[in-house]
Amino acid sequence: MSKFSQPSMDSTVAPITEQNGQEETKAVSTARKPSKGGWNAAIFIIFVEVALRFSYYGLAGNLITYLTNDLHQSTSTAIKNINTWVGVSAIFPIFGAIVADSLIGRFKTILLSTTIYFIGMALLTVSVSVVPTHYREAVFFIALYILAVGEGGHKPCVQTFAADQFDEEKPEEKAAKSSFFNWWYLGIVVGASSAILVVIYIQDNLGWTAGIGILAGALGVALFIFLTGIKRYRKQAPVGSPFTMVAQVFVAATRKRRVVRTRQGCCICYETGGTDIESQPRKRTLSATNQFRFLDKAMIIDVTDASSKTRNPWRLCSLNQVEEVKLVLRLLPIWLSCLMFTVVIVQTHTLFIKQGSTMTRSIGPNFQVPPASFQSLVGLTILFSIPLYERVFIPAARKITGHSSGITMLQRIGIGLFLSVVEMVVAALVESKRVSIAREHGLMDTPKATIPMSVWWILPQYMISGISDVFTVVGLQELFYDQMPESMRSMGAAAYISVTGLGSFFNTAIITVVQAITSGSGGILLGNNLNRSHVDYFYWILAALSALNFCVYLWVANGFVYKKVEGEKPQEGRELIGLR
């Protein structure tokens, strides 16, 4: 082995490193060639996202009302159907991300998926208008899941495609990108709040045909605007399946699990793929980290590698490739520890609406506020909170922490998770008060009666939900974009979105388990009579689970290591709880 190690460094190892490094960096360079971009391009992409959020929330925000009142489903059945649809809509983006990254690119995926979404919304309009009653439910759900397919291609690509318009190697554009995530989310909230305030009122007072028809029309206009900006976009070519890159590292590390690093026996191939291209300095070369060190075996050059004239990617991987896989593994625990947050989010467009529908909603002598419209309180809170976050909170926090963004991404997410616990506690207290008033007035067995309690009592839980969204949702968006490998950013967006999907399924599982337990002891949870459904108990269960989840998050975030890039100052993961 001593005879082998020295020649391999001179004649075999170097060609493997240089040849493959140049090939990979050429591919990356080709995929990242800029063509215009910046805010002038991102604004067109924001329009199509605002329209799609307008359509989504105009439907989802009042869906429980349609299912219970028009399709005559029970409350628990309607909640489970909504959770399933939301869950599937959030899982499909994983497949959409694979299509975008591996086959057709983000631009074409957005165009195709938005067209599918428009078709689904048109069919939905038909289902609530001209389809005979006995076929209506089937056609309605077919249209719903066509929308889910459209969501699958749109969601993982549109934000990533918009963020791609800002070049990370230009300081002014990199700074603009940090603010972009806040203003992007603000645009989404404007679209969602407009739908909740206007479209839901139309659905309740003029009919579902007019309400959903407006949503379909908005999508058509947005699709036209998106195509108008086609010459302004920076487009990235598909870079191949991200799963292949991950699999190669695990296979290579497994095949060399018995190889030992010694000075005489073998060496490490620090192939980074970061060589200079067209006079550009190496700015995106990842630094080596000590986490998941078993994967470092994939970089060891053994006898077989050294005797081969070409690199076998299933035996030998670059430093960059190994570190990119480590980035993915580090994000998985964060992803799992945010599931309970999405369970809490689900309540704002299911149980919160049913809660508000039983309370006094009069404004003046003749106007009744639709119960689903109170979801707009979340959006209005966000509309006020994001400018305050940008203009007040960040400068104040920056003076204390010295961090350019005021606080780290993990700190931002953690604050939102804590607020979600507070939200459930407040919701439980308000529901307990509502039930006590119903009992005092002898309304416990009259579920359709209006309880003499102002609906504005639920204002605090909606506002806390909005503030927690500003911290956790935006923080997750930025974290999964910033910390994912550049070639897997669509997959990163899909992973963030899929948290919502799994959270919805988790919510259904919690309801099923709790109902099974309570039915065995003679009680009924989440029945048709909300006054006897013990919704406050359910909120306390969610508060306890969220508190436990928050503790797990603190533990996970404490050990998180941010992406380390050569030539850039690394962020500190342990800043979350003040360890350093």
N, C-alpha and C positions, 0 to 999 in steps of 0.2 A: 504493500500500500504506500510505502514511502516513496517508491520509484514512481508510482502513478500520480501522486498528488502534485508534484512540481510541474511536470509537463502539462497536466490538464489545465493548470492555471494559465499557461502561456498559449497553448494551441487549441484547446477545446472549449474551455469555459468562456473565454473572451468572445469567440464568435457567437456562441449561444446567446450571451447577454446582449451584445451589440446588435446582432441581426434581428432578434425577436423584439428587442426594445424599440428599434427603429420602425419595425412593421406595426407594432401596436400603437406607437405614438403617431404614425402616419394616419392610422385609422381614426384615432381620436381627433387629430388635427383636421382631417377631412370632415368629420362629423360636426366640428365646432366652428367652421368657417363663418364669420359674421356677415350678415347682409342687412344693414340698417339696424332695426331694433330700437331699444330705448322706450321711453314713455310714449313716443309717437306711434309705436307698434302695440305696446301693451294695452293702450286705451281701447282699441278695437276688440281685443280679447276679453277685456273686462266687461264690455257691453254684452257679449254673448253669455258670459257667466251670470251677469245680473239677470238677464232674461230667463235663463234656465232656473235660477233660484226663485225668481218670481213665479214661474210655472210650478215648480216643485212645492213651494210652501203654500201657494194658492190652492193646491190639491191636498197635500198632506196635512195642512193646518186645520182643515175642516173635515177630514176623511172620516173621523169617528162619528161625526154627526150624520153623514150620509149612510154609513153602514148601519147605525142603530135606528135612524128615523125612516130612511127610504128602503133599505134592504132588510130591516127588522131583525138585525142580529143582536144578541145579548151584549152587554158591556164587556164581559170578559172575552167573549169570542171575537168581538170587534178589535179589542186591544191586541189579542194574539195575532189576528190577521194583519193588523198594521205593523206589529213588530216583525212578523215574517217578511212582509214586503220591504220594510225599511232595511231589514237584515240582508235580504237577497240583493237589494239595490247597492248595499255597501260592500258585499262580497264580490260582485261582478267586476268592480274596478281592478281586481287582481288580474283577471283575464284580459281586461282592456289594456292594462299596463304592459303585459307580455306582448300583445299584438303591436302596441306602439313601439316598444323598445326593440323588438325582434324583427318585425316584418315591414310595417308601412310608415312608421314615424308618427310623431305627435300631431302634426298639422292634419294629415289625412284621417287620423283616428278621430280627432275632434269634429271634423267635417262630416264623417260618416255617422258618428254616434249622435250628433245633434239632429241630423236628418231622421234617424230612427226615432229619436225622442219626439220629434214633430209629428211623425206618423202615429206614434202611440197616443199623443194628446188629441189628434184628430179623431182617432177611433174611440177614445174616451168620450169625446163630445157626442159622437153618434150614439154611443151606448146609453147615455142618460137622456137622449131625446127621442129617437125614432125606433130604437130596438124594442120589440114587444117585451112585456113585463117578465114573462116566464124565461126569456133568454137573457134578460138584462144583467143579472148577476154574473153569468159566465163570461159574457162579452166584456163586462166592466173589469173583471180580474185578468182576462187576457190582455186588455189594454194596459192595465197596471204593470204587468210583467214585461211588456214591450218597453215601457218607460224604464224599467229596471235594466234592460239590456242597453238602452241609450245612456243611462247613467254610468254603466260599466265602462264605456269608452270615453265618456266626457270627463268624469270626475278626476281620474288619475292624471289626465294630460293637460287640462286647460290651465290650471294654476302653474304647473311646471313649465308649460309652453310660454306663459306670460312672464315667469321669472327668468326664463332663458333669454329674454330680450335684453337683459342687463348683463353686461360682460364683467365677470368677476375679476378680470385682470386689469380693469380700469378703475382706479380708486373712486372716482365720482359716481360711476355706475354701481359699484359694489355698495356704496353708502346709500344710494337710491333704492337698492334692492331691499335693504333692511326695513325702510319705511314702506316699501311696496306691500309687504305682507299685511301691515296694519290697514292701509287704504284699500287693499284688495278685499279684506274682510268687511270693511265699512261698506263697500259697494254691494257685497252680497247681502248685508243686513238691510240696505236701502231697498233692494229688490224684494227680499222676504217680507219686510214690514209693509211695503206698499201692497203686496198681495194680501196680507192678513187684514189690513185695514179696509181695502177697497173690494177685492174679489170675494172675500168671505161674506161681506155685507150683501153683495149682489147674489151670491149663492143662496143666502137665507131669505132674501126678500124678492128677488126677481126670478130665481130658479137656477138649477145647475147647468142647464144648457147655455145660458148666457155667461155664467161664471167660468165654465171650462173653455168655452169658445174664445173668451178674451185671452186665456192662457195660451191657447194654440196660436192665436194671432200674434202675440208678443214673441213667441218663438220664431215665427216666420220672419218678422222684422229683424230680429237679432241675427238670424242666419244670413240675411242680406248684408247687414252691417259688417259681419265677420268677413264675408267674401270681399267687401269693399277694400279692406286693408291688406289684401293678400300680397301686394308688392312690398309692403313695409316689414314683413316678418323675417326674423332670423329663424331659419329652419335647421333642425338637426336630423341627420340621416339615422335610421335604425342601426344599433350597434351590436345586435346579436342577443341571444337569450341570456338574461342575467343569471338564470339558474345554472346554465352551463359553466359560467365562471365560478360560481360558488361550489358546484359539484367537483370541478377540477381540483380545487384546493383541498377539499376533504379527501378525495381519492388519492391525490399525491401524498398527503400527510399520512394517510392510513398505510399506503404501500411502503412508506419509509419509517414506520413507527419504531422499528428496531434499529434504525441507523443512529449512531452516536456521533455527535459533533466532536471531532478532535483535530488538532493541528496537522497531524500526519494523515489521518484517514479520510477526511473530506473537508469541504469548505462550503461557505454559504454564497449563493448567487444573489447578489443585491441588484438584480435587474429591476429598474423602477419604471421604465417607459417614460422618463421625464427628460430625455435629451432635448437639446435645443432644436427648435423647428422654426425656420424662417426668421432667425435672429430673435426669437422670443425666449426669454429666460425660463428656466424650469421652476414654475411657481406652484404646480399642483402635485408635486412629488410627496407622497405620504412618508412620514417618519415611522421608524420601527417602534412598536409598543410591546409591553411585557405581558399584556393580557392574552389569554388563550394561546399560550406558548406552544401547545401541541401542534398548532397549525404551522408553526415555523419549520417543521420537518419538510413541508412542501417545497422549501427553498434550498434544501440541502442537495448538493451535487454529489451523487454516488458514482460508483464505477460505471454503471450502465449509462448514466447521463453523460459522463465525461468521454465515453467511447463513441457516443452518437454524434453525427455531424449536424443533426437538426434537433431542436428541442421538442420533446413530447410533452404537450401541455397537461397530460394526465399523470405525468411523473415529476415535472419540474415547473414551478410557478414563480412569478416575480414577487418581489417585496410589495410592490403596489397592489398586486392581485390578492396577496395574503392579507394585507392590511385592510383592503376593501371588504373582504369577508368578515374581518373582525368588526368593522363598522356595523355591518348588518347584525351580527350577534349581540353587540352592545345595545342596539336599539330594541331588541326583542323584549327584554324585561320591562323597559319603559312602556312599550306597547301594551303588554299584558296588565301592567299596573294602572292603566287608564280605562279599563273596561267598566268599572263601576261608575266612572264619571258619565259615560254615555247612557248607562241605566238611568241615572238621574235626569239627563237631558230628555229622555223619552217621556217622562212624566209631564213635561210642559205642553205636549200636544196630545196627551191622552187623559190622564186622571185630573190634571189641573183644569182642563176644559169641562169635564163632567162636574167637577167641584164648583166651578163658577156658574154652571147652568142652573144650579139649584138656588142661587142667591139673588138678591135684589139687584137688577141691572138697569134700572130706569135712569135716564138722564132727561129731565123735563117731563112734561105730562104725556108725551106721545112716542118717545124714542126709547127703544130697548137695544142695548149693546149686545151684539152677537157674542156668545161666550168664547168662541174661538178667536175673536178679535183681540182678546187680552194677551195673546201671544206676541202682539206687536209691542207690548211693554218691554219684552226682552230686547227687541230690535231698537226701540227708542233709547233704552238704557245704554246699549252698545254705541249708538250714534253719538251720545254725549260722552261716553267713557273713553272711546278711542282718541278723540282730539285731546282730552284731558291727559290721557296716558302719554301721548306724544309730546305735548307742550308743557305739561306740569310734572307728571310723575317721573319721566325719564331724566329731565335735567336735575330734579331734586335727588333722585337716587344716584345719578352719576357723581354728584358731589360727595356722596357718602362712600360709595363703593369704588369709584374710579373706573368702573366698567363702561365701555362706549355705549352700550344699550341700557345702562342703568342697572339692570339685573341680568343674570344669565337666563338662557332658555329654560333650564331645569327649575330655577327659582320661580320663573313665571308660571310654569305648569303647576308646580307645587302649591302656589297661592290659590290658583283656580280650583284645585282638588280640595283644599281646605274649605273654600267657600261653598263647594257642593255639599259638604257635610252640614254646614250652617243652613243651607237652603232646605234640606230635608227636615231639619229640626224645626225651622220656622213653619214649613208646610204642615207638619204634624200638629203643631200647636194651634194653627189656624183651623185645621179640620176638626180638632177636638172641640174648639169653640163653636164651630158651625153645628156639630152634632148636639152639643149641649143646648143651644138655642132651639134646635128642632125639637128636642125633648121637652123643653119648657113650654113650647106652644102646641104640644100634642101632635106633631107632624111626623113622627117617626115612621108611621105606616102609610104615609101619603107621599110617595117618592116624587110625584110630579108637582107637588105644591112648592111655591116659592118661599124660601126661609127668610124671615125678616132680619136679614143681615146683609150689609152692603158688600157688593162684590169687590170693592176696593180693599177689603181685608187681604185679598190674595196678591195685592200689589207688591209687598216686600219679597215674596218668594220668586216672583217673575223678575224683579230688579236684581236680586242676588244671582239668579240664573244668568242674566245678561252680563254682569260684572265677571262672574266666573268664566264665561265664554271668552271674554276679552283676554283673560290670562291664559287659560288652558288651551282653548281651540287654536288661537293664533300662535301660542307657544309651540304646540304640536306641529302645526303647519311649517313653521320655520325650522324646528328641530329636524323633522323628517326630510326637509329639502336640504338643509345645510350639512347634515351628518351622513347622509346616504352617499355612496359612490356616484360620481357624475353620470355614469352610464346607467344607473339604476334609479334615477330620480322619479320617473313615472311610477316605478314600483314602490318608492318611498311614499308618494302621494297615495297610492292604493292601500298601502299598509296603514297609513294614518286614517283613511276613510273606512277601512275594514274594521277599525276599532268600534265605530258606530254600529256596524252590522252585527258583530259578535255581542256587543252590549245589548242590542235589541233582543237577540236570541237568549242572552243571559237573563234579561228582564222577564221574558216569557217563562223561562225555567224557574225563576224565583216565584212567579205567580202560581205556576203549576204545583210546585212543592208546597208552598204555604197553603194553597187551597186544599190540597190533599190532607195536610196536617189538621187544618181547622175543621174540615168536613167530618173527620173522624172523631173530633171532640164536640160535635154538635154546632159549631159556629160556621158561618159562611163569610169568606173574604171576597170582596169585589163582586158582589151579586148585583142584580138589577136595581135593588133598592139601596141607593147610596147612603141613606141615613143609617142603615143597619149593616153596612158592608165593612165597617172597621178600617176605612182607608187610612185613618190616623195610625193604626197599628202597622200597616204596611209601610207608611212613611218612616216610622221609627226603625223598622227592620232595615230599610235602605240607608238610614242615617248610620246605624251601627256597622253595616257592611262597608259603607263609604269611609267611615273612620278607620276601620281595620285596613282597608285598601290604602288609605293615606299613609299609614305607618309603614306598609310594605313599600310604597313609593319612596319614602324617605330613605329607607335602607338601600333600595336599588340605586337611587340617584346619588347616594353618598359614595358609591363605588364606580360611578360612571366616569369614563375618560373621553374627553372630547377629541375630535379629529385633530391630528397633528400633521401640519403641512410644512415641508422644508421652506425656510425663509419667512415663515409667519409665526407670530407669537401665539402659543397654544392657550386655549381657554382652560379654566380649572373646573373640573366636575365637582370637587368637594366644597365649592363655595356655597352650596345649597344650604347647609346648616352651620356654616361658619367655621368649618374645620381648618380652613386656610384661605 
